Amino acid sequence: MKSRFAPSPTGYLHIGGARTALFAWAFAKKQQGRFVLRIEDTDAKRSTQESVDAILEGMSWLGLDYDEGPFYQTQRFGRYKAVIQQLLDNGKAYYCECSKQRLDNLRATLMKKGEKAMYDGCCRNKHLTSGVVRFRNPNDGIVSFEDAVKGRILVANKELDDLIIARSDGTPTYNLTVVVDDYDMDISHIIRGDDHINNTPRQINLYQALGWSVPKFAHLPMILGDDGTRLSKRHGAVSVMAYRDAGFLPEVLLNYLVRLGWSHGNQEVFSLDEIVSLFDLKDVNKSPASFNEEKLLWLNQEYIKNYTPEHLVKHLQWHLHQQKIDTSQGADLALVVASLQQRSKTLLEMVAGLKMFYQEFDTFDEKLANKWFKNKVPLEILIKKLSYTNIWKNEQIKTVIKQVCDELEVNFAKVGQPLRLALSGDGNAGNISVVAELMGKETTLKRLGRAIEYEC
């Protein structure tokens, strides 16, 4: 068994492509087969190295390892040329010199009649020696195949025209290259989006014209936005790496993507190993799936809550590097992460929460400072009592805060909030006694001193 993912490098790796890659990858792993990555870069005008890099980076971040590849179609032009010549020699293809104007007029005439716009075979029997090369599609009969998702599909050959398999400059087209590649690479199962389903009968005819065995096909339902229209940029981030940048875990995106069109009972959360062991094409839905950003965010938060701090630390490294946060000095990063897990929906939120442990801030939030720093007494008593605290632990710090509240006969907010603002700069901190413990006595006292000196 062998499957493949064959993106065109004309943009980033988008959500739909990642879902296709995941299904093809999971199928190959489940069958103990091989998974191939092929870059379909024959569109020279639109293909870019930047897009190739984005695809490879996306696959790496998601952990979708490939057994073969990446292969590049631009390195296989000699092979395509030989197959095109073989089809010409066998009378299975022919040259066509129809002008664009003629084809446009033909299209307009057919559409005016309410007929399907398709090539009329004008050059089929002219025995030309130049122009584009068209495949001589059978006129009669039916193309029949069993789609692993859609079921039995039948298409009459009279509904298919003679598609172009080589442009006038000799470069091959998609339908030719994909057939040659899948045959040469021994692809047994072609798993792709259902936007390709109209190409399948044409490709099957090419396989048969070349005397090659036809692989199995599985066409996945499209992904819709929550408004029922096809997923696009206006629904939010559709680039895989945009989700990394936004602080999502790769396992979360994989878990969410596998549920877009596939299910296993009512189970919502799957490990990567479970995806491999449970995945089956027969469980893929025929109808489109809806992408919901809120559900994805909920799932991300659940993963963050339940992962070990050490695992999250690994995923945080990229974000810490991007924001130039050095955690080598100061609180133990795993302990800080543990303190933030229950209140962080994304890794970006977690990074925002841990900055105060490793970076100094320039000033305090003015509005909050005017509210909580006008009365310096709570801060002055706090700094005095905390400076005499020998055991710098959560419980001891909490006790000191309570003592100050009792002494001033005020509620916790009158002491805890000024302390929270003093330590964080923006008032955004969790359990304040835990924060103070992790921050350390020296830094805590230093920041309390700054708060006392702040002029409201």
C-alpha positions in Angstrom: 0.0 0.0 0.0 1.3 3.4 -0.9 -0.3 6.9 -0.7 0.9 10.3 -1.5 0.5 14.0 -0.9 1.1 16.1 -4.0 0.7 19.9 -3.4 1.4 22.6 -5.9 3.9 25.2 -4.5 1.9 28.2 -5.4 1.2 29.4 -1.9 1.3 28.3 1.7 0.2 24.9 3.0 -3.5 25.5 3.7 -5.9 23.8 6.0 -7.5 21.7 3.2 -4.1 20.5 2.0 -3.0 19.6 5.5 -6.2 17.6 6.0 -5.5 15.7 2.7 -1.9 15.1 3.8 -3.1 13.8 7.2 -5.6 11.4 5.7 -3.1 10.1 3.2 -0.4 9.8 5.9 -2.8 8.1 8.4 -3.9 5.6 5.7 -0.3 4.6 4.8 0.7 4.3 8.4 -2.4 2.2 9.3 -1.7 -0.1 6.4 2.0 -0.3 7.3 2.6 1.1 3.8 4.6 4.1 2.5 3.8 7.7 2.3 5.2 9.9 -0.6 5.6 13.7 -0.8 5.6 15.0 -4.3 5.9 18.7 -5.2 3.9 19.4 -8.4 5.9 22.4 -9.6 5.3 22.4 -13.3 3.5 25.7 -13.2 6.6 27.8 -13.6 4.8 31.2 -13.4 3.2 30.5 -10.1 5.5 28.0 -8.3 8.0 29.5 -5.9 10.8 28.2 -3.7 9.1 30.2 -0.9 6.0 28.1 -1.3 8.1 24.9 -1.4 9.7 25.9 1.8 6.3 26.7 3.4 5.0 23.2 2.5 8.0 21.4 3.9 8.0 23.5 7.0 4.2 22.8 7.5 4.7 19.1 7.1 7.6 19.1 9.5 5.7 21.1 12.2 2.7 18.8 11.9 5.0 15.8 12.2 3.7 14.2 9.0 6.9 12.4 8.1 7.2 11.0 4.6 8.9 7.8 3.5 9.8 8.9 0.0 10.5 12.3 -1.4 10.1 15.1 -1.7 10.0 14.5 -5.5 9.8 17.4 -7.9 8.0 17.2 -11.2 10.4 19.7 -12.8 13.1 17.1 -12.5 11.0 14.6 -14.5 10.4 16.4 -17.8 12.3 13.8 -19.7 10.0 11.1 -18.5 6.9 13.0 -19.4 8.2 13.8 -22.8 8.8 10.1 -23.5 5.3 9.1 -22.4 3.7 11.9 -24.5 5.7 10.6 -27.5 4.6 7.1 -26.8 1.0 8.2 -26.9 1.6 10.0 -30.2 3.3 7.0 -31.7 0.4 4.7 -30.7 -2.2 7.0 -32.1 -3.5 7.7 -28.6 -2.7 11.4 -28.9 -2.5 14.0 -31.6 -1.3 17.6 -32.3 -3.8 20.4 -32.4 -3.3 23.8 -33.9 -6.7 25.4 -33.1 -6.3 29.0 -32.2 -7.5 30.6 -29.0 -10.0 32.6 -31.0 -11.5 29.4 -32.5 -11.7 27.7 -29.2 -13.3 30.8 -27.6 -15.8 31.0 -30.4 -16.6 27.3 -30.1 -17.1 27.7 -26.3 -19.4 30.7 -26.8 -21.5 28.9 -29.4 -21.9 25.7 -27.4 -22.8 27.7 -24.2 -25.3 29.7 -26.2 -27.0 26.5 -27.3 -27.0 25.3 -23.7 -24.6 22.6 -24.5 -21.4 21.6 -22.6 -18.4 23.6 -23.6 -15.9 21.0 -24.9 -13.5 20.6 -27.7 -15.0 19.2 -30.9 -12.1 17.1 -32.1 -11.4 19.4 -35.1 -7.7 18.3 -35.4 -8.2 14.7 -34.6 -7.5 13.4 -38.1 -5.4 16.1 -39.6 -2.0 14.4 -38.8 -0.4 17.6 -37.7 3.2 17.7 -36.5 3.1 20.8 -34.2 0.9 22.6 -31.7 -0.5 21.4 -28.4 -0.8 17.7 -27.8 -4.3 16.3 -27.0 -5.2 12.9 -25.6 -7.5 11.0 -27.9 -10.3 10.2 -25.4 -12.5 7.3 -26.3 -15.8 8.4 -27.9 -17.9 5.5 -26.6 -18.3 3.6 -23.4 -18.4 4.5 -19.8 -15.7 5.2 -17.2 -16.6 3.4 -14.0 -14.7 3.4 -10.7 -15.4 2.7 -7.1 -14.5 5.7 -5.0 -13.6 4.8 -1.4 -15.6 7.7 -0.1 -18.2 8.6 -2.8 -19.0 5.1 -3.9 -19.6 4.0 -7.5 -19.1 6.8 -10.0 -20.0 6.4 -13.7 -19.1 8.9 -16.5 -19.9 8.5 -20.2 -16.9 9.1 -22.4 -19.0 11.3 -24.7 -19.0 13.8 -21.7 -15.2 14.0 -21.8 -13.3 15.9 -24.5 -9.8 15.5 -25.8 -7.8 17.1 -23.0 -4.5 18.8 -23.6 -1.6 16.8 -22.2 1.3 19.0 -23.5 1.4 22.7 -24.3 2.7 24.1 -27.6 6.2 24.6 -25.9 6.3 20.9 -25.0 5.7 21.3 -21.3 3.3 18.6 -19.9 0.0 19.4 -18.2 -1.4 18.3 -14.8 -3.5 15.4 -15.9 -0.5 13.8 -17.7 2.1 14.4 -15.1 0.0 13.1 -12.2 -0.8 9.9 -14.0 2.8 9.2 -14.9 4.0 10.1 -11.4 1.5 8.0 -9.6 2.3 5.0 -11.9 6.1 5.4 -11.6 5.9 5.8 -7.8 3.7 2.8 -7.4 0.9 4.8 -5.7 -1.9 2.3 -4.9 -4.3 4.8 -3.3 -4.9 8.3 -4.4 -6.4 10.3 -1.6 -7.3 13.9 -2.5 -9.9 16.6 -2.3 -13.2 16.1 -4.2 -12.3 19.2 -6.3 -10.2 16.7 -8.3 -13.1 14.3 -8.9 -13.8 15.6 -12.5 -10.2 14.8 -13.4 -10.4 11.2 -12.4 -12.3 9.7 -15.4 -9.8 11.4 -17.8 -6.9 10.1 -15.8 -8.4 6.6 -15.8 -8.6 6.7 -19.6 -4.9 7.8 -19.7 -3.9 4.8 -17.5 -5.8 2.4 -19.7 -4.4 4.0 -22.9 -0.9 3.4 -21.5 -1.7 -0.2 -20.5 -1.2 0.6 -16.8 -3.2 -0.6 -13.8 -5.5 1.9 -12.3 -5.0 2.9 -8.6 -7.8 3.2 -6.0 -9.3 6.6 -5.5 -10.7 8.4 -2.4 -12.1 11.9 -2.8 -12.4 13.8 0.4 -15.3 16.3 1.1 -14.5 19.9 1.0 -14.1 22.0 4.1 -16.6 24.8 4.7 -16.4 27.8 6.9 -19.0 28.1 9.8 -21.2 30.2 7.4 -21.5 27.2 5.0 -19.3 28.6 2.3 -16.0 27.2 1.1 -13.2 27.9 3.6 -11.2 30.9 2.7 -9.1 33.7 4.2 -12.1 35.6 5.4 -12.9 32.8 7.8 -9.6 33.4 9.6 -6.2 31.8 9.3 -6.2 29.1 6.7 -2.4 28.7 6.5 -1.1 25.9 8.7 1.8 27.9 9.9 -0.4 30.8 10.8 -1.9 28.5 13.5 1.6 27.8 14.8 2.3 31.6 14.9 -1.0 32.1 16.7 0.0 29.7 19.5 -1.7 26.5 18.5 -0.1 23.1 19.2 0.5 20.9 16.1 -1.2 17.9 17.8 -4.3 20.0 18.3 -4.5 21.0 14.6 -4.0 17.3 13.6 -6.7 16.2 16.1 -9.1 18.9 14.8 -8.3 18.2 11.1 -8.9 14.5 11.4 -12.4 15.2 12.7 -13.2 17.3 9.6 -14.8 14.5 7.5 -13.8 11.5 9.6 -15.2 10.1 12.9 -14.8 7.2 15.3 -18.0 7.0 17.3 -18.4 10.1 19.5 -14.7 10.4 20.3 -13.4 13.9 20.0 -9.8 13.8 21.2 -7.3 11.5 19.6 -3.6 11.0 20.0 -1.5 10.6 16.9 -1.1 6.9 17.6 -4.9 6.6 17.9 -5.4 8.3 14.6 -3.2 5.8 12.9 -4.7 2.8 14.6 -8.3 3.8 14.1 -8.3 5.6 10.7 -10.2 3.9 7.9 -11.4 5.4 4.6 -14.8 3.8 5.0 -15.4 6.1 7.9 -14.8 9.3 5.9 -18.0 11.3 5.4 -19.4 12.1 2.0 -20.7 15.5 3.0 -18.6 18.7 3.5 -17.2 19.4 7.0 -17.4 22.8 8.8 -14.4 24.5 10.2 -15.1 26.2 13.6 -12.4 28.4 15.0 -14.0 28.4 18.5 -14.0 24.6 18.7 -10.3 24.6 17.6 -9.5 27.1 20.3 -11.3 25.1 23.0 -9.4 22.0 21.9 -6.1 23.9 22.1 -6.9 25.0 25.7 -7.8 21.4 26.7 -4.5 20.1 25.4 -2.6 22.9 27.2 -4.3 22.1 30.4 -3.5 18.4 30.3 0.0 18.3 28.9 3.0 18.1 31.1 4.8 21.4 31.6 7.9 19.8 30.1 6.1 19.0 26.8 4.7 22.5 26.6 8.2 24.0 27.2 9.4 22.2 24.0 6.6 23.8 21.9 7.2 27.2 23.5 10.9 27.4 22.4 10.0 28.8 18.9 7.8 31.5 20.4 10.4 32.4 23.0 13.0 32.7 20.2 10.7 34.8 18.1 10.0 37.3 20.9 13.7 37.2 22.1 12.8 36.1 25.7 15.8 34.6 27.5 14.6 32.1 30.2 18.0 30.9 31.1 18.1 33.2 34.1 15.3 33.4 36.7 12.4 31.1 37.5 12.3 27.4 36.4 10.4 27.6 33.1 8.6 24.4 33.7 7.3 25.7 37.0 6.2 29.0 35.4 4.4 27.1 32.6 2.6 24.9 35.2 1.3 28.1 36.9 -0.1 29.3 33.6 -1.6 26.2 32.1 -5.1 26.5 33.5 -5.5 30.1 32.2 -3.8 29.9 28.8 -5.9 29.2 25.7 -2.8 29.4 23.4 0.9 29.3 23.6 1.0 33.0 22.8 -1.1 33.8 25.8 1.3 31.7 27.9 4.3 33.6 26.5 2.5 36.9 27.4 2.0 35.5 30.9 5.6 34.4 31.5 7.3 37.5 30.2 7.2 39.2 33.6 9.4 36.4 35.1 12.2 37.1 32.7 11.9 40.6 31.4 11.7 44.0 33.2 8.9 46.3 32.1 9.3 50.0 31.6 6.2 51.3 33.5 2.9 50.4 35.0 -0.5 50.4 33.4 -1.5 54.0 34.0 -5.2 53.5 34.6 -4.6 50.6 37.0 -1.8 52.4 38.8 -4.0 55.4 39.4 -6.5 53.0 41.0 -4.3 50.8 43.1 -1.1 52.8 43.8 -2.7 56.0 45.2 -2.8 54.5 48.7 0.8 53.3 49.2 0.2 52.0 52.7 -0.7 48.4 51.7 2.5 48.2 49.6 4.6 49.7 52.3 3.5 47.2 54.9 3.8 44.4 52.4 7.4 45.2 51.5 8.4 45.5 55.1 6.8 42.1 56.1 8.0 40.3 53.0 11.6 41.5 53.5 11.6 39.7 56.9 10.1 36.5 55.4 12.8 33.8 55.5 10.9 31.0 53.9 10.0 32.2 50.4 7.2 29.8 49.5 3.6 30.2 48.3 2.0 29.5 51.7 4.3 31.9 53.7 3.7 34.7 51.1 -0.1 34.0 51.2 0.1 34.3 55.0 1.8 37.7 54.9 -0.8 39.0 52.4 -3.5 37.9 54.8 -1.7 39.6 57.8 -1.7 42.9 55.9 -5.4 42.6 55.0 -6.2 41.9 58.7 -4.0 44.7 59.9 -5.6 47.2 57.6 -9.1 45.6 58.0 -9.5 45.5 54.2 -10.5 42.7 51.8 -7.9 40.8 49.7 -8.3 43.0 46.6 -7.0 46.1 48.4 -3.7 44.3 49.0 -3.6 41.6 46.4 -4.4 43.8 43.4 -1.7 46.4 44.1 0.8 43.5 44.6 -0.4 41.9 41.3 0.1 45.2 39.4 3.5 45.8 41.1 4.8 42.4 40.0 3.3 42.2 36.5 3.1 45.9 35.3 -0.2 45.3 33.7 -2.2 43.5 36.4 -2.3 40.3 34.4 -1.1 37.6 36.7 -2.5 34.5 38.2 -2.3 33.3 41.8 -0.3 36.2 43.2 1.5 34.3 46.0 2.6 31.6 43.5 3.8 34.4 41.1 5.8 36.0 43.9 7.4 32.6 44.9 8.4 31.9 41.3 9.7 35.5 40.8 11.9 35.2 43.9 12.3 37.4 46.9 14.8 39.9 45.4 12.7 40.7 42.3 9.5 40.8 44.3 10.9 43.4 46.7 12.5 45.4 43.9 9.2 45.7 42.0 7.3 46.6 45.1 9.8 49.3 45.7 9.2 50.7 42.1 5.4 50.6 42.8 5.9 52.6 46.0 7.9 55.2 44.1 5.4 55.5 41.3 3.8 58.9 41.2 0.1 58.8 40.5 
